[in-house]
Amino acid sequence: MLIKFDKTMIKKFIWIMNALQVLEALASGKRLVGELYIDEVTRQLTFKAFNRSGSNRKKDKLIRSMEHGWVKESVARYKYYESIPKKVGMASVISILERDTKVAKEALIDRELINRV
């Protein structure tokens, strides 16, 4: 596809590779990232849009939900999250952490036993 710019009688032609995809993206309101260069063979100003497809990351699987957090499994890791309000006091925070850590360990052991069977 060739686009002609006419500004004070100066004409510039740009060769756009994958013109239909580029026009569809522009029509939908997206910005395009690419490279603008002079082709060595044709000596034309050429725009090549990058094919930026979003990465499809798998969502983490919830293993166990707890009162103040959760345990999840991703492709490469086990994730343990705990968020306890400050207003419960330090002694309660320590006991909640110990209790939820024990629950998380038991959940991981149960999951391992189920997967082996």
C-alpha beads as a LAMMPS data file, in Angstrom:
LAMMPS data file: protein, C-alpha beads

117 atoms
116 bonds

1 atom types
1 bond types

-500.0 500.0 xlo xhi
-500.0 500.0 ylo yhi
-500.0 500.0 zlo zhi

Masses

1 110.0

Atoms # bond

1 1 1 0.000 0.000 0.000
2 1 1 1.318 3.414 -0.858
3 1 1 0.416 6.561 1.048
4 1 1 1.030 9.914 -0.559
5 1 1 1.709 12.993 1.556
6 1 1 1.260 16.310 -0.230
7 1 1 2.629 19.176 1.824
8 1 1 3.615 22.294 -0.060
9 1 1 4.045 20.303 -3.254
10 1 1 6.507 17.825 -1.711
11 1 1 5.344 14.276 -2.335
12 1 1 6.452 11.409 -0.124
13 1 1 5.494 7.801 -0.735
14 1 1 5.609 5.225 2.051
15 1 1 5.333 1.523 1.326
16 1 1 3.404 -0.196 4.154
17 1 1 3.928 -3.900 4.649
18 1 1 0.835 -5.839 5.881
19 1 1 -1.326 -2.905 4.849
20 1 1 -4.695 -4.497 5.652
21 1 1 -3.681 -5.392 9.195
22 1 1 -2.199 -1.933 9.701
23 1 1 -5.367 -0.204 8.475
24 1 1 -7.586 -2.430 10.656
25 1 1 -5.486 -1.584 13.699
26 1 1 -5.586 2.134 12.924
27 1 1 -9.337 2.034 12.306
28 1 1 -9.897 0.406 15.701
29 1 1 -7.991 3.264 17.373
30 1 1 -4.774 1.423 18.193
31 1 1 -1.303 2.900 17.962
32 1 1 1.232 1.146 15.803
33 1 1 4.832 0.495 16.667
34 1 1 7.207 -0.429 13.904
35 1 1 10.238 0.525 11.930
36 1 1 10.504 3.123 9.204
37 1 1 13.386 2.613 6.815
38 1 1 14.506 3.029 3.219
39 1 1 14.429 -0.304 1.442
40 1 1 17.827 -1.025 -0.135
41 1 1 16.349 -2.824 -3.142
42 1 1 13.425 -0.567 -4.068
43 1 1 14.828 2.637 -2.508
44 1 1 11.346 3.380 -1.119
45 1 1 10.514 4.623 2.347
46 1 1 9.010 1.543 4.005
47 1 1 7.051 1.090 7.231
48 1 1 6.971 -2.361 8.818
49 1 1 4.618 -2.713 11.787
50 1 1 5.786 -4.956 14.602
51 1 1 3.553 -7.939 15.309
52 1 1 2.983 -7.373 19.021
53 1 1 0.753 -10.147 20.212
54 1 1 -0.019 -10.112 23.908
55 1 1 1.460 -12.861 25.981
56 1 1 -1.016 -15.458 27.163
57 1 1 -0.024 -16.099 30.743
58 1 1 -1.864 -18.856 32.539
59 1 1 -3.737 -17.776 35.625
60 1 1 -2.583 -19.116 38.954
61 1 1 -4.596 -21.990 40.418
62 1 1 -5.984 -21.347 43.877
63 1 1 -4.976 -24.191 46.177
64 1 1 -6.352 -22.853 49.427
65 1 1 -8.082 -19.661 50.494
66 1 1 -7.551 -18.612 54.101
67 1 1 -8.988 -15.921 56.348
68 1 1 -6.188 -13.422 55.665
69 1 1 -4.571 -14.790 52.494
70 1 1 -4.205 -17.604 49.981
71 1 1 -1.926 -20.265 48.525
72 1 1 -1.718 -20.452 44.726
73 1 1 0.155 -22.530 42.182
74 1 1 1.641 -20.982 39.057
75 1 1 3.547 -22.746 36.300
76 1 1 6.888 -22.413 38.089
77 1 1 6.093 -21.506 41.727
78 1 1 3.886 -21.933 44.741
79 1 1 2.725 -18.556 46.033
80 1 1 1.755 -17.818 49.621
81 1 1 0.183 -14.470 50.492
82 1 1 -0.834 -13.164 53.894
83 1 1 -2.260 -9.748 54.759
84 1 1 -3.203 -9.128 58.389
85 1 1 -4.603 -5.829 59.673
86 1 1 -2.461 -3.952 62.219
87 1 1 -5.383 -3.364 64.551
88 1 1 -5.457 -7.004 65.768
89 1 1 -2.251 -6.614 67.797
90 1 1 1.181 -8.193 67.550
91 1 1 0.381 -11.320 69.581
92 1 1 -2.630 -12.054 67.357
93 1 1 -0.583 -11.403 64.215
94 1 1 2.019 -13.957 65.286
95 1 1 -0.605 -16.579 66.124
96 1 1 -2.476 -15.946 62.839
97 1 1 0.791 -16.291 60.877
98 1 1 1.629 -19.573 62.584
99 1 1 -1.889 -20.950 62.119
100 1 1 -2.176 -19.941 58.441
101 1 1 1.336 -21.218 57.672
102 1 1 0.343 -24.594 59.123
103 1 1 -2.875 -24.582 57.067
104 1 1 -0.892 -23.682 53.911
105 1 1 1.582 -26.516 54.528
106 1 1 -1.258 -28.988 55.013
107 1 1 -2.943 -27.789 51.810
108 1 1 0.273 -28.328 49.827
109 1 1 0.733 -31.796 51.330
110 1 1 -2.873 -32.709 50.510
111 1 1 -2.427 -31.482 46.934
112 1 1 0.735 -33.528 46.524
113 1 1 -0.977 -36.668 47.852
114 1 1 -3.954 -36.183 45.524
115 1 1 -1.679 -35.630 42.490
116 1 1 0.303 -38.798 43.198
117 1 1 -2.791 -41.022 43.309

Bonds

1 1 1 2
2 1 2 3
3 1 3 4
4 1 4 5
5 1 5 6
6 1 6 7
7 1 7 8
8 1 8 9
9 1 9 10
10 1 10 11
11 1 11 12
12 1 12 13
13 1 13 14
14 1 14 15
15 1 15 16
16 1 16 17
17 1 17 18
18 1 18 19
19 1 19 20
20 1 20 21
21 1 21 22
22 1 22 23
23 1 23 24
24 1 24 25
25 1 25 26
26 1 26 27
27 1 27 28
28 1 28 29
29 1 29 30
30 1 30 31
31 1 31 32
32 1 32 33
33 1 33 34
34 1 34 35
35 1 35 36
36 1 36 37
37 1 37 38
38 1 38 39
39 1 39 40
40 1 40 41
41 1 41 42
42 1 42 43
43 1 43 44
44 1 44 45
45 1 45 46
46 1 46 47
47 1 47 48
48 1 48 49
49 1 49 50
50 1 50 51
51 1 51 52
52 1 52 53
53 1 53 54
54 1 54 55
55 1 55 56
56 1 56 57
57 1 57 58
58 1 58 59
59 1 59 60
60 1 60 61
61 1 61 62
62 1 62 63
63 1 63 64
64 1 64 65
65 1 65 66
66 1 66 67
67 1 67 68
68 1 68 69
69 1 69 70
70 1 70 71
71 1 71 72
72 1 72 73
73 1 73 74
74 1 74 75
75 1 75 76
76 1 76 77
77 1 77 78
78 1 78 79
79 1 79 80
80 1 80 81
81 1 81 82
82 1 82 83
83 1 83 84
84 1 84 85
85 1 85 86
86 1 86 87
87 1 87 88
88 1 88 89
89 1 89 90
90 1 90 91
91 1 91 92
92 1 92 93
93 1 93 94
94 1 94 95
95 1 95 96
96 1 96 97
97 1 97 98
98 1 98 99
99 1 99 100
100 1 100 101
101 1 101 102
102 1 102 103
103 1 103 104
104 1 104 105
105 1 105 106
106 1 106 107
107 1 107 108
108 1 108 109
109 1 109 110
110 1 110 111
111 1 111 112
112 1 112 113
113 1 113 114
114 1 114 115
115 1 115 116
116 1 116 117
